[in-house]
Every structure is written in structure tokens, then in C-alpha cells.
Amino acid sequence: MNFKHSRTSMAIALLAVSLISMTSIQQDAFATTQGMSMTATAASGSDTITIEGQTVSKITDITFRVTSPSGNNVVAVAQVSPETDGAFSTEFKVGPTWSEDGFYTISAMQSIGGNSLYSLKVLVEVTNGMTEETSVTESNLTNDNEKPVVSNNVTRDAGIQINAEAEQGSDTIVINGSTDRISMDVTITVHAPNGNVVSIDQVSPMSDGEFTSTITVGGPLWSQDGIYTVTAQQFKDSKYTASTEVEIKDGRVVPEFGAIAAMILAVAIISIIAVSARSKLSIMPRY
């Protein structure tokens, strides 16, 4: 009787331990980091693109697809299995099918049962069948609090940025900008309020990615008053298209109504009130 009771107690204890273990495993599974990161590197004038990355899911292969800049052609595909620690790597050789110049999109995807699990994209520039110097990382890794897991050596495409500078009544607009791709010229286009193109310029970025363009305002094309849109573009990708606006009136730049102008107006109003008050006092009859 005692023996049966002992066996029953032991079974209950083992069951409790099993439940605790299963609960712990489930908690670890749900507490783990989710997502994938991928880095593409290439040397200038090379024909090899190296892909390295890390994924949380180690039970399903990673499928790669490389698409031409126009998006019309798939020039390479690959499939790799992650290592036991989630690391993966592969290489792509630039070949005859890579005939377009521009940014090729390398997509990486993991799926389970036909459903997408993780997916990433990076851009690698190819010119005349050779790669431009590239070191770019994309990541969608997140932790329990849904905060991105950031690594100190992560470098993302910054894209292109511009701003316009002009003085009041000036007939020139200075466009300053920066880009992280220095191998291709930047095309700067100005559209009038009615959508017509009134100016086009092309500049080459300096070694630090900075570029400048001076646009002359005036003439028949600039006869419409209103907001003119200045656009800088390197590639069809949205990261490499940036716009800013400038107001033109009577063929000259219209500045924003700044703080100094507001102060001048306020002083003028106060002066008018003071003069009016004194005038009224001076004409009041004396008793």
C-alpha cells in the first residue's frame, strides 16, 4: 500500500516537473528575439556580392532572388539552410544577365507552409558588369518589447536628401544635398505649379556624397506665380528621390514670413497707435 502510494506520489512529482519544464520551454520560445538581418558587401570593380546574415528561425531554408534595376528580370536565385546558430551566407556572381546598370534588389525570404515568415531587401549597385563598393545591412530583428535590435556595425542606405536656399527677391536658388551613392549623377528637375518642367540640371556628387546646384529663376517659363517643386533623383528607388518647394512671384523668390518681419510689423503697428493717440490728445479742446 505504501509502495503504491509512493509510486503515485513520484508520478505526480514527475508530471509537475514536466509541466514546469514545458512551461519554461514555451516561455523561452515566446521570449526569443524575432526576425532576420542581412548584410551585402562588394568591392569596387568586383564581380562578387557576398551575403551574410542571421535569422531566428533555423528550421526553414532562406530563398534569395536578385532582380534587375528595371524590375523586369530575375538575374539570380539561391537557397541556403541556416546554421545551428541561425547564421547564413551565400555569394552571387555578376554575369551576362546583369546587363543593366543601376541598383539590383536582393530579396531574402523565409516561409513556413507557403506563408512568409521573414523577408528583407538590400540594394547593390552594378555598373558595366562590375559592382560598386557596397556595405549595406537591413534588419527586422525585434525583441520582446517590439524594439529593433540594433548592432553597432549596422549600416543602412541613407538615400538622398536636399534643401533649397534663396534670398528675398533673388533670381537664383541654391540646392544643397547629400547622397550615400557617389557613383551616379544626380538629376535635379524643377516643376512649375501647373506641372511643367522649367529647369533640369545634372550634378556629380563629391567623394563625401555632397552636391550643389544653382538654378536661375526668371524668364517665360517662370511666369506663373506659386509653388515650384524641386526634385533630386538618382535611381527609381524611393530612397533616392527627394523634393523641396520654393515659392516664386513675378519671377523672384518669395521668402517665408520670418520672425524679423513680424517684429518690424509689430513695431510699425505700435508706432501708428502711439502717433494716433498723441494726435487725438493734441486736438482735444482745453477747458
HUNORTA-V803454 format. One line per field, one symbol per residue. ss: DSSP state (~ for helix, > for strand, _ for the rest). phi: phi as a letter, one per 30 degrees, with the letter a starting at -180 (. if undefined). A space follows every 10 residues. Layout:
ss->???
phi->???
This chain:
ss->_~~~~~~~~~ ~~~~~~~~~~ ~~~~~~~~~~ ~__>_>>>>> >>___>_>>> >>>>>_____ _>>>>>>___ ___>>>>>>> ______>>>> >>>_______ _>>>>>>>>> >>__>>>>>> >>>>>>>__> >__>>>>>>_ _>_____>__ _________> >>>>>_____ _>>>>>>>>_ _____>>>>> >_____>>>> >>>______> >>>>>>___~ ~~___>>>>> >>>____~~~ >>>>>>>>>_ _>>_____~~ ~~~~~~~~~~ ~~~~~~~~~~ ~~~____
phi->.ddddddddd dddddddddd dddddddddd dddcjabbbc bacdiccbcc cbabbddccb dcccbccded icbccababb cdddcjdbaa bbcdbedcdd ckcccccbbc bbiicdcbbb bbcbdbbhib dddbabbbbb dbcedicddc cdcdbcddib bbbcbaceid cbbcccabbc bcdbdcccbc cdedjddcab bbbcdddcjd bbbccdckje dcdddkcccc bcbcbddddc bbbbbbcbbh ibdcdddddd dddddddddd dddddddddd ddcddcc
